[in-house]
Amino acid sequence: MYPLLIYSSCVYDSSCVYDHSPDGLIRTVHAMREMESFTQRVGGFPFLYADTFMTREEFGEMFDLSLYRKVRKTYLADGASPDLYDKIKPEVDVFAVLEEEKAFPV
């Protein structure tokens, strides 16, 4: 995991988890969701250049999207360009992987 960056008493999370185990039993989705949850609890934010493992609802709780929604509506962006969450959600079903990981040893 990469370290947290702290500026002006706000936490910015730039973390990632890689699975390099021979048996492939690293709980990567669990680890990332725990890091995102910690970041939210301490009032921080993840950098959005990579996938997020939050649900759309969790993402909306972490970020105040009210101005973003207003601007998208004003400039007719809905339907013309992807929503921010859709740009950073993984292409795989993270929550299916999360269910599989529950069987992995802790």
C-alpha positions as CSV (number, residue, x, y, z in Angstrom):
1,M,0.0,0.0,0.0
2,Y,1.1,3.5,-0.7
3,P,1.3,6.0,2.2
4,L,-1.4,8.5,2.9
5,L,-0.7,12.1,2.0
6,I,-1.8,14.6,4.6
7,Y,-2.2,18.3,3.7
8,S,-4.0,21.0,5.7
9,S,-5.4,18.4,8.1
10,C,-7.1,16.5,5.3
11,V,-6.1,13.0,4.2
12,Y,-5.7,12.1,0.6
13,D,-5.4,8.4,-0.1
14,S,-3.3,7.1,-2.9
15,S,-3.4,3.3,-2.3
16,C,-3.4,0.2,-4.2
17,V,-3.2,-3.5,-3.5
18,Y,-1.6,-6.1,-5.8
19,D,-2.0,-9.8,-5.5
20,H,1.4,-11.6,-6.0
21,S,0.7,-14.7,-3.9
22,P,1.3,-18.1,-5.4
23,D,-2.2,-19.3,-4.5
24,G,-4.0,-16.1,-5.4
25,L,-5.7,-15.9,-2.1
26,I,-5.0,-12.3,-1.1
27,R,-8.1,-10.4,-0.1
28,T,-7.4,-7.4,-2.4
29,V,-11.0,-6.1,-2.6
30,H,-11.4,-6.4,1.2
31,A,-8.1,-4.4,1.7
32,M,-9.1,-1.7,-0.7
33,R,-12.6,-1.3,0.8
34,E,-11.1,-1.1,4.3
35,M,-8.7,1.6,3.1
36,E,-11.5,3.6,1.4
37,S,-13.7,3.2,4.6
38,F,-10.8,4.5,6.8
39,T,-10.2,7.4,4.5
40,Q,-13.8,8.4,4.7
41,R,-14.0,8.0,8.5
42,V,-11.1,10.4,8.9
43,G,-12.6,13.0,6.5
44,G,-10.2,12.2,3.7
45,F,-10.6,11.6,0.0
46,P,-9.0,9.1,-2.5
47,F,-7.3,10.3,-5.6
48,L,-9.6,9.5,-8.5
49,Y,-7.1,8.5,-11.1
50,A,-7.8,4.8,-10.5
51,D,-10.7,2.4,-9.8
52,T,-12.7,2.8,-6.7
53,F,-14.2,-0.1,-4.8
54,M,-17.0,1.9,-3.3
55,T,-20.6,1.5,-4.3
56,R,-22.3,4.4,-6.0
57,E,-24.0,5.3,-2.8
58,E,-20.8,5.1,-0.7
59,F,-19.1,7.3,-3.4
60,G,-21.9,9.9,-3.0
61,E,-21.5,9.9,0.7
62,M,-17.8,10.6,0.5
63,F,-18.1,13.4,-2.1
64,D,-20.6,16.2,-2.1
65,L,-21.8,15.8,-5.7
66,S,-24.6,18.4,-5.6
67,L,-22.7,21.0,-7.7
68,Y,-21.4,18.3,-10.0
69,R,-25.0,17.1,-10.6
70,K,-26.2,20.7,-11.2
71,V,-23.5,21.4,-13.7
72,R,-24.1,18.2,-15.6
73,K,-27.8,19.0,-15.8
74,T,-27.2,22.7,-16.8
75,Y,-24.9,21.7,-19.7
76,L,-26.9,18.6,-20.7
77,A,-24.1,16.2,-19.9
78,D,-26.4,13.4,-18.7
79,G,-26.4,10.9,-21.5
80,A,-23.7,12.8,-23.4
81,S,-20.8,11.8,-21.2
82,P,-20.3,9.2,-18.5
83,D,-21.0,10.0,-14.9
84,L,-17.9,10.4,-12.7
85,Y,-18.6,7.2,-10.8
86,D,-18.9,5.3,-14.0
87,K,-15.4,6.5,-15.1
88,I,-13.7,5.1,-12.0
89,K,-15.6,2.0,-11.1
90,P,-13.8,-1.2,-12.0
91,E,-14.8,-3.1,-15.2
92,V,-15.1,-6.3,-13.2
93,D,-17.8,-6.9,-10.7
94,V,-15.9,-6.0,-7.5
95,F,-18.7,-7.2,-5.3
96,A,-18.7,-10.7,-6.8
97,V,-15.0,-10.8,-6.1
98,L,-15.7,-9.6,-2.6
99,E,-18.0,-12.6,-2.1
100,E,-15.4,-15.0,-3.4
101,E,-12.7,-13.5,-1.0
102,K,-14.9,-14.3,2.0
103,A,-13.8,-17.9,1.7
104,F,-10.1,-17.0,1.7
105,P,-8.1,-17.4,4.8
106,V,-7.6,-14.3,6.9
